[in-house]
């Protein structure tokens, strides 16, 4: 089935065990769609047993014990600030919801679409984590495996997680 996300109904999603949103918008005009997509999915899935996994960004991961977010550090690239703030809005649509089986995924800072699948990664919750070379890195393939592991193991229900891997 192909359908505009905003045309989806509760009935369209009723038979699914999980819905995974990997929505991305990269322009100033489309940034508000991050929040709008998350809010729409929340409205469709609240009160159901269907898991909602939303893949967002790394900008909200904490870098210290004072809960400083990565996007609030001096070295955060200005070019990514707009999308970081937009994906944060999608997270805030989920955070605190107890009527929904949600999980928010913050990929590593270097989220490599061409990276090799290693099948090995490390999880954390709200904190930026680094691999053995001090990189916030994961391949798309390894993040997909981490999401599948979360679907099976259910360790981050109504929580956020991140994962990193080594470059192959």
N, C-alpha and C positions, 0 to 999 in steps of 0.2 A: 504494500500500500504506500503510495506517495501522496502526501498532503501537506499543505502549508501548516506550519506548527500552530498558528493561531486559529486554524480551523479544526484542530483536534478537539475531540470531546471526551468526556469521562468514559463513554461507551467504547470509543476507539482504543482506549488503554486498559480496559477492564480485564482483558485476558492475559496481560503481560505480568510476569514476575518482577521485572525491572525495566526501568526506562533510564537510558544513559544519554545525557545531553552534552554534546561536545560543540555547542554553538560558539561561534566566534564572529566578532565584528571588529574591524580595524580602522574605522574612520570616525571622525568627530561626529558626523551626522548619524552614524549607526550605533555608537556606544550605548545609548539608552536601551537598545534592544536586549542587552545582557540582562538587565533587571526585568524587563518586560517578559522575556522568555521564561526566566526562572519563576516569576510570579504566576504566569499562565500554567506552567507545569505543577506548581504547588496547588493551585486551585483545582486542577484536574485530579490530583492524587491524594489530597488531604483526606484523612479518615479511611484510606484503603490500606491493603497489605502489600501494595506494589512499591518496591524500592525505587527511589529517585537518586540517581548519581549525576551530579553536575560537575563537569570539568571546567575549572576556571583558570586562575593564574597564580604565580608565585609571589606576587607583590605584597600579599597580606601575611606571608609567613613571618614569624617572629625571629629576630636576629640576636636578641639578648633577653636577659631576665626581667627587663622593664617593659616587655611586650612592644618594643619598637618594631614596626613592620619594615620589611625590606624596602618597600616603596618610599619610606620616610627617611632612608639613609642618603647621605650626600652623593654616593656613587651610583645610585639607581639611575639608569639611562632615561633622560627626559623624553626620548622618543617613545618609551613604553608607558609613560605615566597615565595617559588617557585610557589605555586598555586596562591598566592595573586598577584604576579607580572604577572603571565600568564592571570589571569582573568582581571587584569587592562588593558592588551593589547586588550582584547575583548571590553572593554568599550571605549577605545580610537579609535577603529574602528567606533564607533557610534557617539561619542561626536562631536558636531559641524556639523553633517549632517543635512541639511534642506530639502533634497530630499527624505526623508524616514520617515515614522511614527514609530520611534523607542522608546522603553522604556527599560532602564537597571535596573534590580532589584539587589540590594545588600542585601542579607539576613542578618539577625542578626548573630553575631559571633558564637553563639551556635544555630545551625540549626539542630533541633532534629527530626530525621526520625521516632522515636518511640513515639514522643510527642502526646499528646491528642489534638484533635480539640476543640478549645474553641469558635471559631467564633468571638472572640474579639481581636482586634489588633490595634496598633497605627501606623500611617504613618509618615514619614518625607522624606525629599529630600536627600541631600548630607551628612547629619550629623548622626553620631552614636547616637542612642537613647537607653535608658534603660527602663526596666519595673520597677514596684514598689519595687522590690528587688535588684535594681541596676544591673540587668543582661541584656546583649544583647542576648535575647533568642526569638526563635519562633519555633513552630513545623512545619514540612513539610505541614501538613494539613492546618494550619492557613495561611502559606505563599501562598499555592495554592488558598485559598479563597481571600487573598489580591490581588493576580494577577487577579483573576476573577473580583473583584471589580474595579480594574484599567481598565480592558477591557471595563467595562460598563461605568465608570465615566470619563475616559479620562483626568485625572488631571496631568499626568506625560508624556505627549507626547513630545518627544525629550528632555527628562529629565531622571534622575535617581531617584529611591525611595528605601527606606528601610522600614521595619515594624518589630515591636516587639509585643510579647504577654506575658501573664503570664503563668507560669507553672501550669498545672491542677493537 
